[in-house]
Amino acid sequence: MGTPYMSKLEIVVGDCIKSDFPDFDVCVANMPYQISSPFVFKLLLHRKFRCAVLMFQKEFAERLYAKPGDKLYCRLSANTQSWRELLTFLKLEKTTSNHR
């Protein structure tokens, strides 16, 4: 049962910060706030991927997008923007999710 694309999908369950990344070219993740920054830095070091679709809390995403001179601009902003193009596809409202 499944689709012809099943063989192209691998779901990795575990601590992504402590584990080595397998080879991949696309990453899809809904990140908890507590590990968002370490995950992004680790992902940037991986460099072998072509696309990442990541969901972050608004406060964290604002740090990613901050520009030089902005109050939120930091090492995370500089590294992310120098290595990858950032695009926002969707902003979810708090009422969209049932996470507490």
Biopython code that builds the backbone (N, CA, C, O; Angstrom):
import numpy as np
from Bio.PDB.StructureBuilder import StructureBuilder

atoms = [
    (1, "MET", "N", (0.838, -1.176, 0.000)),
    (1, "MET", "CA", (0.000, 0.000, 0.000)),
    (1, "MET", "C", (0.883, 1.240, 0.000)),
    (1, "MET", "O", (1.998, 1.202, 0.521)),
    (2, "GLY", "N", (0.411, 2.321, -0.567)),
    (2, "GLY", "CA", (1.162, 3.555, -0.627)),
    (2, "GLY", "C", (1.204, 4.094, -2.036)),
    (2, "GLY", "O", (0.391, 3.728, -2.885)),
    (3, "THR", "N", (2.170, 4.973, -2.276)),
    (3, "THR", "CA", (2.307, 5.595, -3.588)),
    (3, "THR", "C", (3.676, 5.258, -4.161)),
    (3, "THR", "O", (4.538, 4.745, -3.449)),
    (4, "PRO", "N", (3.880, 5.543, -5.440)),
    (4, "PRO", "CA", (5.196, 5.300, -6.042)),
    (4, "PRO", "C", (6.297, 6.153, -5.402)),
    (4, "PRO", "O", (7.481, 5.841, -5.526)),
    (5, "TYR", "N", (5.898, 7.233, -4.715)),
    (5, "TYR", "CA", (6.890, 8.123, -4.108)),
    (5, "TYR", "C", (7.331, 7.675, -2.712)),
    (5, "TYR", "O", (8.252, 8.258, -2.141)),
    (6, "MET", "N", (6.693, 6.661, -2.170)),
    (6, "MET", "CA", (7.043, 6.213, -0.814)),
    (6, "MET", "C", (8.514, 5.877, -0.671)),
    (6, "MET", "O", (9.109, 6.151, 0.371)),
    (7, "SER", "N", (9.105, 5.297, -1.685)),
    (7, "SER", "CA", (10.508, 4.909, -1.607)),
    (7, "SER", "C", (11.436, 6.120, -1.562)),
    (7, "SER", "O", (12.614, 5.983, -1.233)),
    (8, "LYS", "N", (10.925, 7.289, -1.885)),
    (8, "LYS", "CA", (11.732, 8.510, -1.888)),
    (8, "LYS", "C", (11.619, 9.281, -0.574)),
    (8, "LYS", "O", (12.282, 10.304, -0.400)),
    (9, "LEU", "N", (10.802, 8.811, 0.335)),
    (9, "LEU", "CA", (10.569, 9.500, 1.595)),
    (9, "LEU", "C", (11.136, 8.691, 2.748)),
    (9, "LEU", "O", (10.877, 7.496, 2.885)),
    (10, "GLU", "N", (11.910, 9.372, 3.566)),
    (10, "GLU", "CA", (12.402, 8.740, 4.783)),
    (10, "GLU", "C", (12.050, 9.652, 5.947)),
    (10, "GLU", "O", (12.430, 10.823, 5.959)),
    (11, "ILE", "N", (11.342, 9.134, 6.903)),
    (11, "ILE", "CA", (10.993, 9.894, 8.104)),
    (11, "ILE", "C", (11.974, 9.488, 9.190)),
    (11, "ILE", "O", (12.089, 8.313, 9.538)),
    (12, "VAL", "N", (12.671, 10.467, 9.712)),
    (12, "VAL", "CA", (13.673, 10.218, 10.738)),
    (12, "VAL", "C", (13.114, 10.716, 12.061)),
    (12, "VAL", "O", (12.772, 11.890, 12.196)),
    (13, "VAL", "N", (13.024, 9.828, 13.024)),
    (13, "VAL", "CA", (12.505, 10.171, 14.342)),
    (13, "VAL", "C", (13.660, 10.105, 15.336)),
    (13, "VAL", "O", (14.405, 9.126, 15.368)),
    (14, "GLY", "N", (13.800, 11.131, 16.130)),
    (14, "GLY", "CA", (14.865, 11.134, 17.126)),
    (14, "GLY", "C", (15.276, 12.559, 17.430)),
    (14, "GLY", "O", (14.637, 13.515, 16.990)),
    (15, "ASP", "N", (16.346, 12.684, 18.186)),
    (15, "ASP", "CA", (16.871, 13.985, 18.573)),
    (15, "ASP", "C", (17.759, 14.511, 17.450)),
    (15, "ASP", "O", (18.897, 14.069, 17.292)),
    (16, "CYS", "N", (17.245, 15.438, 16.686)),
    (16, "CYS", "CA", (17.969, 15.938, 15.510)),
    (16, "CYS", "C", (19.199, 16.752, 15.890)),
    (16, "CYS", "O", (20.098, 16.917, 15.065)),
    (17, "ILE", "N", (19.260, 17.253, 17.088)),
    (17, "ILE", "CA", (20.418, 18.035, 17.509)),
    (17, "ILE", "C", (21.583, 17.107, 17.855)),
    (17, "ILE", "O", (22.737, 17.427, 17.568)),
    (18, "LYS", "N", (21.289, 15.969, 18.465)),
    (18, "LYS", "CA", (22.337, 15.020, 18.872)),
    (18, "LYS", "C", (22.722, 14.044, 17.764)),
    (18, "LYS", "O", (23.806, 13.462, 17.806)),
    (19, "SER", "N", (21.862, 13.859, 16.786)),
    (19, "SER", "CA", (22.099, 12.868, 15.728)),
    (19, "SER", "C", (22.768, 13.511, 14.520)),
    (19, "SER", "O", (22.636, 14.710, 14.276)),
    (20, "ASP", "N", (23.490, 12.681, 13.772)),
    (20, "ASP", "CA", (24.027, 13.137, 12.497)),
    (20, "ASP", "C", (22.900, 13.175, 11.482)),
    (20, "ASP", "O", (22.024, 12.310, 11.480)),
    (21, "PHE", "N", (22.924, 14.178, 10.624)),
    (21, "PHE", "CA", (21.923, 14.232, 9.556)),
    (21, "PHE", "C", (22.263, 13.198, 8.490)),
    (21, "PHE", "O", (23.426, 13.053, 8.115)),
    (22, "PRO", "N", (21.263, 12.485, 8.004)),
    (22, "PRO", "CA", (21.508, 11.613, 6.845)),
    (22, "PRO", "C", (21.616, 12.495, 5.597)),
    (22, "PRO", "O", (21.331, 13.691, 5.660)),
    (23, "ASP", "N", (22.022, 11.918, 4.475)),
    (23, "ASP", "CA", (22.020, 12.680, 3.226)),
    (23, "ASP", "C", (20.577, 12.966, 2.835)),
    (23, "ASP", "O", (19.734, 12.070, 2.869)),
    (24, "PHE", "N", (20.294, 14.195, 2.469)),
    (24, "PHE", "CA", (18.951, 14.579, 2.018)),
    (24, "PHE", "C", (19.065, 15.830, 1.175)),
    (24, "PHE", "O", (20.064, 16.547, 1.236)),
    (25, "ASP", "N", (18.033, 16.086, 0.385)),
    (25, "ASP", "CA", (18.020, 17.338, -0.369)),
    (25, "ASP", "C", (16.818, 18.212, -0.026)),
    (25, "ASP", "O", (16.768, 19.374, -0.427)),
    (26, "VAL", "N", (15.844, 17.665, 0.714)),
    (26, "VAL", "CA", (14.686, 18.433, 1.159)),
    (26, "VAL", "C", (14.444, 18.116, 2.637)),
    (26, "VAL", "O", (14.497, 16.960, 3.056)),
    (27, "CYS", "N", (14.181, 19.155, 3.407)),
    (27, "CYS", "CA", (13.891, 18.987, 4.835)),
    (27, "CYS", "C", (12.550, 19.660, 5.125)),
    (27, "CYS", "O", (12.318, 20.795, 4.711)),
    (28, "VAL", "N", (11.674, 18.958, 5.835)),
    (28, "VAL", "CA", (10.396, 19.510, 6.260)),
    (28, "VAL", "C", (10.313, 19.297, 7.767)),
    (28, "VAL", "O", (10.455, 18.172, 8.247)),
    (29, "ALA", "N", (10.081, 20.383, 8.517)),
    (29, "ALA", "CA", (10.061, 20.252, 9.976)),
    (29, "ALA", "C", (9.204, 21.339, 10.617)),
    (29, "ALA", "O", (9.131, 22.466, 10.128)),
    (30, "ASN", "N", (8.565, 20.978, 11.712)),
    (30, "ASN", "CA", (7.839, 21.902, 12.569)),
    (30, "ASN", "C", (8.644, 21.942, 13.862)),
    (30, "ASN", "O", (8.571, 21.021, 14.676)),
    (31, "MET", "N", (9.412, 23.012, 14.046)),
    (31, "MET", "CA", (10.393, 23.045, 15.121)),
    (31, "MET", "C", (9.863, 23.625, 16.426)),
    (31, "MET", "O", (9.204, 24.664, 16.428)),
    (32, "PRO", "N", (10.153, 22.949, 17.538)),
    (32, "PRO", "CA", (9.860, 23.550, 18.839)),
    (32, "PRO", "C", (10.796, 24.746, 19.070)),
    (32, "PRO", "O", (11.946, 24.731, 18.631)),
    (33, "TYR", "N", (10.307, 25.754, 19.742)),
    (33, "TYR", "CA", (11.071, 26.986, 19.946)),
    (33, "TYR", "C", (12.430, 26.718, 20.595)),
    (33, "TYR", "O", (13.427, 27.338, 20.226)),
    (34, "GLN", "N", (12.471, 25.802, 21.554)),
    (34, "GLN", "CA", (13.685, 25.563, 22.341)),
    (34, "GLN", "C", (14.868, 25.090, 21.497)),
    (34, "GLN", "O", (16.015, 25.332, 21.872)),
    (35, "ILE", "N", (14.621, 24.423, 20.372)),
    (35, "ILE", "CA", (15.738, 23.920, 19.570)),
    (35, "ILE", "C", (15.812, 24.568, 18.188)),
    (35, "ILE", "O", (16.595, 24.130, 17.345)),
    (36, "SER", "N", (15.022, 25.586, 17.950)),
    (36, "SER", "CA", (15.000, 26.218, 16.631)),
    (36, "SER", "C", (16.368, 26.757, 16.224)),
    (36, "SER", "O", (16.825, 26.499, 15.110)),
    (37, "SER", "N", (17.019, 27.495, 17.099)),
    (37, "SER", "CA", (18.306, 28.094, 16.766)),
    (37, "SER", "C", (19.389, 27.030, 16.544)),
    (37, "SER", "O", (20.064, 27.077, 15.516)),
    (38, "PRO", "N", (19.584, 26.074, 17.462)),
    (38, "PRO", "CA", (20.592, 25.038, 17.200)),
    (38, "PRO", "C", (20.298, 24.247, 15.929)),
    (38, "PRO", "O", (21.221, 23.858, 15.214)),
    (39, "PHE", "N", (19.019, 24.008, 15.645)),
    (39, "PHE", "CA", (18.658, 23.273, 14.436)),
    (39, "PHE", "C", (19.047, 24.049, 13.178)),
    (39, "PHE", "O", (19.626, 23.479, 12.254)),
    (40, "VAL", "N", (18.735, 25.335, 13.137)),
    (40, "VAL", "CA", (19.054, 26.144, 11.960)),
    (40, "VAL", "C", (20.564, 26.185, 11.737)),
    (40, "VAL", "O", (21.020, 26.022, 10.605)),
    (41, "PHE", "N", (21.345, 26.398, 12.791)),
    (41, "PHE", "CA", (22.800, 26.421, 12.635)),
    (41, "PHE", "C", (23.310, 25.069, 12.120)),
    (41, "PHE", "O", (24.182, 25.027, 11.252)),
    (42, "LYS", "N", (22.778, 23.981, 12.644)),
    (42, "LYS", "CA", (23.196, 22.658, 12.188)),
    (42, "LYS", "C", (22.777, 22.432, 10.731)),
    (42, "LYS", "O", (23.540, 21.875, 9.942)),
    (43, "LEU", "N", (21.585, 22.858, 10.385)),
    (43, "LEU", "CA", (21.105, 22.714, 9.012)),
    (43, "LEU", "C", (21.981, 23.521, 8.045)),
    (43, "LEU", "O", (22.299, 23.044, 6.957)),
    (44, "LEU", "N", (22.364, 24.722, 8.431)),
    (44, "LEU", "CA", (23.222, 25.542, 7.570)),
    (44, "LEU", "C", (24.581, 24.884, 7.344)),
    (44, "LEU", "O", (25.156, 25.010, 6.262)),
    (45, "LEU", "N", (25.092, 24.195, 8.339)),
    (45, "LEU", "CA", (26.372, 23.494, 8.191)),
    (45, "LEU", "C", (26.253, 22.294, 7.253)),
    (45, "LEU", "O", (27.233, 21.904, 6.619)),
    (46, "HIS", "N", (25.080, 21.718, 7.163)),
    (46, "HIS", "CA", (24.852, 20.540, 6.313)),
    (46, "HIS", "C", (25.075, 20.890, 4.846)),
    (46, "HIS", "O", (25.736, 20.136, 4.132)),
    (47, "ARG", "N", (24.549, 21.993, 4.391)),
    (47, "ARG", "CA", (24.750, 22.599, 3.070)),
    (47, "ARG", "C", (24.414, 21.724, 1.867)),
    (47, "ARG", "O", (24.465, 22.219, 0.741)),
    (48, "LYS", "N", (24.080, 20.478, 2.044)),
    (48, "LYS", "CA", (23.819, 19.606, 0.899)),
    (48, "LYS", "C", (22.357, 19.609, 0.472)),
    (48, "LYS", "O", (21.999, 18.910, -0.476)),
    (49, "PHE", "N", (21.515, 20.369, 1.136)),
    (49, "PHE", "CA", (20.094, 20.360, 0.815)),
    (49, "PHE", "C", (19.752, 21.500, -0.150)),
    (49, "PHE", "O", (20.422, 22.533, -0.173)),
    (50, "ARG", "N", (18.707, 21.295, -0.939)),
    (50, "ARG", "CA", (18.290, 22.339, -1.877)),
    (50, "ARG", "C", (17.116, 23.136, -1.342)),
    (50, "ARG", "O", (16.895, 24.270, -1.767)),
    (51, "CYS", "N", (16.350, 22.556, -0.406)),
    (51, "CYS", "CA", (15.148, 23.225, 0.063)),
    (51, "CYS", "C", (14.806, 22.751, 1.478)),
    (51, "CYS", "O", (14.956, 21.575, 1.809)),
    (52, "ALA", "N", (14.349, 23.681, 2.294)),
    (52, "ALA", "CA", (13.846, 23.341, 3.627)),
    (52, "ALA", "C", (12.537, 24.092, 3.837)),
    (52, "ALA", "O", (12.465, 25.306, 3.645)),
    (53, "VAL", "N", (11.516, 23.363, 4.229)),
    (53, "VAL", "CA", (10.223, 23.961, 4.572)),
    (53, "VAL", "C", (10.092, 23.806, 6.079)),
    (53, "VAL", "O", (9.876, 22.706, 6.588)),
    (54, "LEU", "N", (10.223, 24.913, 6.777)),
    (54, "LEU", "CA", (10.305, 24.876, 8.235)),
    (54, "LEU", "C", (9.231, 25.755, 8.852)),
    (54, "LEU", "O", (8.945, 26.845, 8.357)),
    (55, "MET", "N", (8.645, 25.276, 9.927)),
    (55, "MET", "CA", (7.655, 26.063, 10.657)),
    (55, "MET", "C", (8.275, 26.467, 11.992)),
    (55, "MET", "O", (8.731, 25.631, 12.773)),
    (56, "PHE", "N", (8.275, 27.793, 12.226)),
    (56, "PHE", "CA", (8.820, 28.338, 13.465)),
    (56, "PHE", "C", (7.786, 29.233, 14.129)),
    (56, "PHE", "O", (6.841, 29.694, 13.488)),
    (57, "GLN", "N", (7.975, 29.470, 15.414)),
    (57, "GLN", "CA", (7.155, 30.460, 16.097)),
    (57, "GLN", "C", (7.499, 31.840, 15.534)),
    (57, "GLN", "O", (8.621, 32.076, 15.087)),
    (58, "LYS", "N", (6.542, 32.726, 15.561)),
    (58, "LYS", "CA", (6.683, 34.062, 14.980)),
    (58, "LYS", "C", (7.920, 34.786, 15.518)),
    (58, "LYS", "O", (8.654, 35.404, 14.746)),
    (59, "GLU", "N", (8.156, 34.718, 16.816)),
    (59, "GLU", "CA", (9.273, 35.433, 17.424)),
    (59, "GLU", "C", (10.610, 34.948, 16.859)),
    (59, "GLU", "O", (11.526, 35.740, 16.637)),
    (60, "PHE", "N", (10.706, 33.664, 16.635)),
    (60, "PHE", "CA", (11.944, 33.121, 16.074)),
    (60, "PHE", "C", (12.093, 33.527, 14.610)),
    (60, "PHE", "O", (13.180, 33.919, 14.184)),
    (61, "ALA", "N", (11.026, 33.438, 13.847)),
    (61, "ALA", "CA", (11.061, 33.815, 12.433)),
    (61, "ALA", "C", (11.445, 35.288, 12.278)),
    (61, "ALA", "O", (12.157, 35.643, 11.339)),
    (62, "GLU", "N", (10.989, 36.133, 13.174)),
    (62, "GLU", "CA", (11.342, 37.551, 13.114)),
    (62, "GLU", "C", (12.848, 37.744, 13.274)),
    (62, "GLU", "O", (13.429, 38.634, 12.654)),
    (63, "ARG", "N", (13.479, 36.915, 14.101)),
    (63, "ARG", "CA", (14.938, 36.978, 14.247)),
    (63, "ARG", "C", (15.629, 36.532, 12.961)),
    (63, "ARG", "O", (16.647, 37.107, 12.576)),
    (64, "LEU", "N", (15.085, 35.512, 12.292)),
    (64, "LEU", "CA", (15.678, 35.046, 11.030)),
    (64, "LEU", "C", (15.666, 36.146, 9.974)),
    (64, "LEU", "O", (16.633, 36.309, 9.229)),
    (65, "TYR", "N", (14.576, 36.897, 9.912)),
    (65, "TYR", "CA", (14.372, 37.911, 8.880)),
    (65, "TYR", "C", (14.930, 39.291, 9.228)),
    (65, "TYR", "O", (14.939, 40.183, 8.381)),
    (66, "ALA", "N", (15.394, 39.474, 10.460)),
    (66, "ALA", "CA", (15.869, 40.795, 10.886)),
    (66, "ALA", "C", (17.030, 41.271, 10.009)),
    (66, "ALA", "O", (17.866, 40.476, 9.579)),
    (67, "LYS", "N", (17.065, 42.564, 9.757)),
    (67, "LYS", "CA", (18.094, 43.188, 8.921)),
    (67, "LYS", "C", (19.097, 43.926, 9.804)),
    (67, "LYS", "O", (18.777, 44.281, 10.938)),
    (68, "PRO", "N", (20.318, 44.164, 9.292)),
    (68, "PRO", "CA", (21.300, 44.931, 10.074)),
    (68, "PRO", "C", (20.694, 46.254, 10.545)),
    (68, "PRO", "O", (20.051, 46.972, 9.779)),
    (69, "GLY", "N", (20.916, 46.552, 11.806)),
    (69, "GLY", "CA", (20.352, 47.758, 12.410)),
    (69, "GLY", "C", (19.052, 47.496, 13.148)),
    (69, "GLY", "O", (18.674, 48.282, 14.017)),
    (70, "ASP", "N", (18.350, 46.402, 12.823)),
    (70, "ASP", "CA", (17.129, 46.040, 13.550)),
    (70, "ASP", "C", (17.482, 45.566, 14.953)),
    (70, "ASP", "O", (18.559, 45.014, 15.179)),
    (71, "LYS", "N", (16.578, 45.781, 15.881)),
    (71, "LYS", "CA", (16.788, 45.355, 17.262)),
    (71, "LYS", "C", (16.988, 43.836, 17.358)),
    (71, "LYS", "O", (17.745, 43.366, 18.209)),
    (72, "LEU", "N", (16.319, 43.073, 16.498)),
    (72, "LEU", "CA", (16.384, 41.614, 16.559)),
    (72, "LEU", "C", (17.532, 41.013, 15.734)),
    (72, "LEU", "O", (17.741, 39.800, 15.771)),
    (73, "TYR", "N", (18.268, 41.832, 15.001)),
    (73, "TYR", "CA", (19.360, 41.326, 14.161)),
    (73, "TYR", "C", (20.430, 40.695, 15.043)),
    (73, "TYR", "O", (20.840, 41.270, 16.051)),
    (74, "CYS", "N", (20.874, 39.509, 14.652)),
    (74, "CYS", "CA", (21.835, 38.766, 15.463)),
    (74, "CYS", "C", (22.645, 37.829, 14.564)),
    (74, "CYS", "O", (22.483, 37.824, 13.344)),
    (75, "ARG", "N", (23.505, 37.051, 15.179)),
    (75, "ARG", "CA", (24.335, 36.080, 14.452)),
    (75, "ARG", "C", (23.477, 35.128, 13.641)),
    (75, "ARG", "O", (23.846, 34.762, 12.524)),
    (76, "LEU", "N", (22.342, 34.721, 14.182)),
    (76, "LEU", "CA", (21.418, 33.839, 13.478)),
    (76, "LEU", "C", (20.920, 34.491, 12.190)),
    (76, "LEU", "O", (20.908, 33.855, 11.135)),
    (77, "SER", "N", (20.514, 35.737, 12.272)),
    (77, "SER", "CA", (20.036, 36.474, 11.091)),
    (77, "SER", "C", (21.123, 36.543, 10.025)),
    (77, "SER", "O", (20.881, 36.237, 8.858)),
    (78, "ALA", "N", (22.309, 36.944, 10.433)),
    (78, "ALA", "CA", (23.422, 37.124, 9.491)),
    (78, "ALA", "C", (23.793, 35.816, 8.813)),
    (78, "ALA", "O", (23.939, 35.776, 7.591)),
    (79, "ASN", "N", (23.946, 34.748, 9.580)),
    (79, "ASN", "CA", (24.334, 33.456, 8.997)),
    (79, "ASN", "C", (23.263, 32.911, 8.075)),
    (79, "ASN", "O", (23.569, 32.442, 6.978)),
    (80, "THR", "N", (22.026, 32.965, 8.499)),
    (80, "THR", "CA", (20.946, 32.409, 7.697)),
    (80, "THR", "C", (20.814, 33.166, 6.383)),
    (80, "THR", "O", (20.711, 32.551, 5.322)),
    (81, "GLN", "N", (20.815, 34.476, 6.441)),
    (81, "GLN", "CA", (20.628, 35.284, 5.239)),
    (81, "GLN", "C", (21.828, 35.228, 4.295)),
    (81, "GLN", "O", (21.675, 35.442, 3.092)),
    (82, "SER", "N", (23.014, 34.945, 4.823)),
    (82, "SER", "CA", (24.185, 34.879, 3.945)),
    (82, "SER", "C", (24.285, 33.532, 3.231)),
    (82, "SER", "O", (24.925, 33.439, 2.184)),
    (83, "TRP", "N", (23.667, 32.494, 3.777)),
    (83, "TRP", "CA", (23.762, 31.160, 3.171)),
    (83, "TRP", "C", (22.526, 30.735, 2.402)),
    (83, "TRP", "O", (22.636, 29.923, 1.483)),
    (84, "ARG", "N", (21.357, 31.249, 2.740)),
    (84, "ARG", "CA", (20.113, 30.783, 2.119)),
    (84, "ARG", "C", (19.168, 31.940, 1.848)),
    (84, "ARG", "O", (19.219, 32.975, 2.513)),
    (85, "GLU", "N", (18.308, 31.747, 0.864)),
    (85, "GLU", "CA", (17.236, 32.698, 0.588)),
    (85, "GLU", "C", (16.058, 32.336, 1.487)),
    (85, "GLU", "O", (15.645, 31.178, 1.544)),
    (86, "LEU", "N", (15.528, 33.316, 2.178)),
    (86, "LEU", "CA", (14.393, 33.086, 3.070)),
    (86, "LEU", "C", (13.106, 33.536, 2.403)),
    (86, "LEU", "O", (13.031, 34.638, 1.859)),
    (87, "LEU", "N", (12.108, 32.695, 2.447)),
    (87, "LEU", "CA", (10.796, 33.027, 1.906)),
    (87, "LEU", "C", (9.734, 32.693, 2.944)),
    (87, "LEU", "O", (9.816, 31.662, 3.612)),
    (88, "THR", "N", (8.749, 33.556, 3.078)),
    (88, "THR", "CA", (7.617, 33.277, 3.954)),
    (88, "THR", "C", (6.453, 32.859, 3.073)),
    (88, "THR", "O", (6.049, 33.592, 2.170)),
    (89, "PHE", "N", (5.924, 31.691, 3.339)),
    (89, "PHE", "CA", (4.795, 31.211, 2.560)),
    (89, "PHE", "C", (3.474, 31.422, 3.269)),
    (89, "PHE", "O", (2.455, 31.681, 2.630)),
    (90, "LEU", "N", (3.487, 31.312, 4.574)),
    (90, "LEU", "CA", (2.228, 31.313, 5.294)),
    (90, "LEU", "C", (2.458, 31.746, 6.730)),
    (90, "LEU", "O", (3.412, 31.310, 7.375)),
    (91, "LYS", "N", (1.596, 32.590, 7.216)),
    (91, "LYS", "CA", (1.604, 32.967, 8.627)),
    (91, "LYS", "C", (0.341, 32.402, 9.233)),
    (91, "LYS", "O", (-0.765, 32.744, 8.814)),
    (92, "LEU", "N", (0.503, 31.540, 10.216)),
    (92, "LEU", "CA", (-0.652, 30.919, 10.872)),
    (92, "LEU", "C", (-1.048, 31.711, 12.106)),
    (92, "LEU", "O", (-0.193, 32.197, 12.846)),
    (93, "GLU", "N", (-2.311, 31.834, 12.314)),
    (93, "GLU", "CA", (-2.824, 32.477, 13.526)),
    (93, "GLU", "C", (-2.831, 31.455, 14.657)),
    (93, "GLU", "O", (-2.848, 30.248, 14.411)),
    (94, "LYS", "N", (-2.817, 31.934, 15.882)),
    (94, "LYS", "CA", (-2.838, 31.031, 17.036)),
    (94, "LYS", "C", (-4.042, 30.108, 17.022)),
    (94, "LYS", "O", (-3.964, 28.980, 17.508)),
    (95, "THR", "N", (-5.134, 30.564, 16.483)),
    (95, "THR", "CA", (-6.359, 29.747, 16.462)),
    (95, "THR", "C", (-6.282, 28.626, 15.434)),
    (95, "THR", "O", (-7.141, 27.744, 15.425)),
    (96, "THR", "N", (-5.258, 28.639, 14.556)),
    (96, "THR", "CA", (-5.106, 27.624, 13.527)),
    (96, "THR", "C", (-4.648, 26.292, 14.125)),
    (96, "THR", "O", (-4.962, 25.225, 13.598)),
    (97, "SER", "N", (-3.916, 26.366, 15.209)),
    (97, "SER", "CA", (-3.313, 25.174, 15.811)),
    (97, "SER", "C", (-3.994, 24.826, 17.114)),
    (97, "SER", "O", (-4.517, 25.698, 17.808)),
    (98, "ASN", "N", (-3.983, 23.540, 17.442)),
    (98, "ASN", "CA", (-4.536, 23.134, 18.735)),
    (98, "ASN", "C", (-3.429, 22.817, 19.728)),
    (98, "ASN", "O", (-3.700, 22.234, 20.778)),
    (99, "HIS", "N", (-2.168, 23.190, 19.420)),
    (99, "HIS", "CA", (-1.055, 22.986, 20.350)),
    (99, "HIS", "C", (-1.209, 23.917, 21.536)),
    (99, "HIS", "O", (-1.648, 25.057, 21.390)),
    (100, "ARG", "N", (-0.854, 23.439, 22.684)),
    (100, "ARG", "CA", (-0.932, 24.257, 23.905)),
    (100, "ARG", "C", (0.424, 24.399, 24.536)),
    (100, "ARG", "O", (0.558, 25.052, 25.571)),
]
sb = StructureBuilder()
sb.init_structure("model")
sb.init_model(0)
sb.init_chain("A")
sb.init_seg("    ")
for serial, (resi, resn, name, xyz) in enumerate(atoms, 1):
    if name == "N":
        sb.init_residue(resn, " ", resi, " ")
    sb.init_atom(name, np.array(xyz, "f"), 0.0, 1.0, " ", f" {name:<3s}", serial, name[0])
structure = sb.get_structure()
